[in-house]
Amino acid sequence: MVRSAAIRCHLMAFLAGVTAIGIPAAARAADAALAETLFQQARTLLTEGRTAEACEKFAESQRLDPATGTLLNLATCRQAEGKLASAWADFRAAEDSARRDGRDDRVRFAREHLAAIEPRLSYLTVKIASDSRVPGLDVRLDDVMIREAAWGVATPVDPGVHDVTAKAPGRAPFSKRITVGAEGFRMSVEIRLERLPEPVVAPAPFPVALTAPRPAASSNQAAPLSGLGLVAGGVGVTGMVVGTIFGLRAYSLWGQRNDRCVGDVCSREGIDLGNQADRSATIADVAFAVGLAGVGVGTYLLFFDDEPPAKDKRSATAARRALTPLVAPGAAGLTLGGSW
């Protein structure tokens, strides 16, 4: 009984192993069959002059089932398509593969084509300004990363339109579309990333208590808070004057900024002037808000606030009020508090 159970366990393990080996093998066989079909279709398309379609099928065939012969056909196709840099890279890879296979005929074939292509290659040099070489810098050509070792190095590039982009933390992104000419064209692009303006941080709240003793009231009527009302009104008027000054300064700075910009593209001086204008406008907004609040509280205290009769001499002399200007991120005003 024990022996038959052990035999069943061994048999199940054997079948599981065979299945695990068979599934990848079947997948590889399917890929190889599809790769061969694509290869034959590409050869037919190439004879019909449909070069671009043929190159796509050669490339997919090589991806599914890499082979030196397919790679040589892909390189030859790309050479006929005019993509000399891609063809050059494929012939180089095919030469190395043929050398490993011991196929001297294919090595000679690849070298002959390399010798014919190299004088006709177009080159692009991507340079990085020294002040833009910062941590996290990401440079790309058509969404393909250009690593640091290739910065400033003339690199073969296929003729046509290409996009050079770069980005880094704390810097404005760089993007430039270029057109690379055919047959020996050389071009360089310098990447310079401008610093982003520092974020404007609103000042922290700064409570300033303005206290005034409340005069003793008569037995029938409380004295008005005229002194505190005048203080609040003075704070309000001062705030509005400060707001006007900074508002005019923001308007002037923004005009100077526009003189140094074309649309949304500005020089470094234009960017700095725009940042100064934004800061002045923020100060003006806060000052106007404090000013309006001060004028409102002062008006209320001067003309509308009447205290109830004091019960005794001690309560009349002890009453005090506190007026507190408050400026905080996204808010501005005055607070009134005290003891009675």
Beta strands, then each sheet from edge to edge (+ up, - down):
strand 1: 122-128
strand 2: 138-141
strand 3: 144-145
strand 4: 155-157
strand 5: 160-167
strand 6: 174-180
strand 7: 186-191
strand 8: 210-213
strand 9: 261-262
strand 10: 265-266
strand 11: 320-328
strand 12: 331-339
sheet 1: 4+ 1- 7-
sheet 2: 3+ 2- 5+ 6-
sheet 3: 8+ 11- 12+
sheet 4: 9+ 10-
end
